[in-house]
Amino acid sequence: MQGIMHHRPLYHTDNCRLRSSMDRFRLCWDNAGHSKQRFGMTTMSASAVFSPRFLARLLSYTAVINLSGCITTVITPEAETSAGQAMSQQVSEQIGLYHDPALTAYVNKVGQRLASHLVDTPYTFNFAVVDQFEPNAFATPGGFIYVSRGLLSQMNSEDELAGVLAHEISHVTRRHHVRQMGRSLGTGLLTLPGRAVGVVSEDLGNMINSPIEHAGKVYLSGYSREQETEADEYGLRLAADAGYDPHALAAALEGIERTLYLLTGEHHEADYMDTHPTTPQRVEDIAKTIAGLTYSTTAPIATRDELYQTLDGMWWGTQNPQQGIFVDDNQFLSFDMDLTITFPESWETVNTPRFVGAGEQDEQGAYIALGSNAGEFSPEGYAAALVTRMRDRAEISPDMNRPVTIGDWPGHQLTYTDSSGEAPVSLHYVFFATPEGSYTIMAMGLEKFRPQLRETVASMRPLTSSERDSVGGLRLRTASIAPGESLTAWTQRLGSQWGPKFSASMNGLSDDYKGEGERRKYAREERYQGLE
């Protein structure tokens, strides 16, 4: 949801290992632009990334990105572009774009410089920054290319960024998406019984609108190793043609591998779900390709110092205060929406640009979601419309139908008990309006979860002044490192939340590096004060 970041330090020690939300993380490029996560091994608390099981249970409508309607015997570039436009909308709504116009403009300039050196391409390329901590880059059909804020924080030269973007451009120009375009993604049906669940499911579907975090894994993860190698080869040539140093892609890969090891304690190893060669193999293959290239470099759009200046101020970490944050694992705070809601302890939470929610995982027996309303009705108007739909389609009337206030916000509450299935299901709706917008809380579950659902709905309220002050997180900043100054001394002087080893990795330096008077990246805690 619009509004986020944890106010407590996430990093400080040399190994820079994230607390529970990053334990056992394993990441790779192009896997739908998402990390692969081993849910069940550790609680993904306060994370905008959620398990396929949770999302499948939460969605009770057919959540399908069915691109087969675009397909004839031959898939045209126009069909690819149409599919890419649909996917780009879902990326924006479900992953979210990072709010930094200057940073986005810079990434687009680098991407367009690369694209201008393509010959007779039918694609128009678009470049954007997604709001993900994981270092990812991915492309959708038709030329829509994304890099994460986590990947950008790792970049130490424009050549490195160009190498990443050229790789993704090559996936598009080599039409590596075509073989997946006929695939239809599976559905996820709620296990809760009863006729009213079908009505509620439509509301959840409208709120969530195609689960990119789940669906993208299936849709975009099908590159073969041969395609990855081909994208590297063509990307290196494209970067060189555009005047960039093709060696920088290897430097970027090694830097990301180094950082991920410090975060997780694990080296990237290929497995059956990972189509990328291991980093050492990719670096070796890259060197062989470059050996056959003739190229000369030209001036970048931004020098290293100018790149760092563009990155300065970027929110860094598993949460971004712009989208709201979770504290103490289950309390959601949104500075910009000026609201908080507390979900039951141990439930799996999720935060996307369209909704924030939680699900009970042991029995998959209860779900809660908070999202914004698309229409312009009053809370009473939304409630009246739901009463009519429930009466006409589920043949039930509300147990409770009353106006409520949440702080100073006007609202309307509906409560139902649906006994038409094998077990009674408790349904709760609260429609309310704030100065920032109009919202709906939807909560449903087996009767045994009614107290938790009721408590969660009742927990919704405006932020206190202390809660507003607590919203913040880690922010990437830059500062000069004095000639001869060690990274240990530099990080201590600045109060950086990155230890010296992690600082070395993020800046592409050796652990024993001594300063030369230049600017380098570090992270510090800052309060969030609203979108800038």
Secondary structure, DSSP 8 states (H G I E B T S, - for coil): --S---SS-S--STT----GGGTT-B--TTSTTS-B--BTTB--TT-S---HHHHHHH--S-----GGGG--SS--HHHHHHHHHHHHHHIIIII-B---HHHHHHHHHHHHHHHTT-SS-----EEEEE--SS--EEEETTTEEEEEHHHHHH--SHHHHHHHHHHHHHHHHTTTTGGGTT-----------SHHHHHHHHHHHHHH-S-HHHHHHHHH----HHHHHHHHHHHHHHHHHTT--TTHHHHHHHHHHHHHHHHHS------TT--S--HHHHHHHHHHHHHT--------SS-HHHHHHHHTT-B-SS--GGG-EEETTTEEEETTTTEEEE--TT-EEEE-SSEEEEE--SS--EEEEEEE-SS---HHHHHHHHHHHIIIII----SEEEEEEETTEEEEEEEEEE-SSSS-EEEEEEEEEETTEEEEEEEEEEGGGHHHHHHHHHT-B---HHHHHH-EEEEEEEEE--TT-BHHHHHHHHT-SS-HHHHHHHTT--TT-B--S-EEEEEEEEE--S--
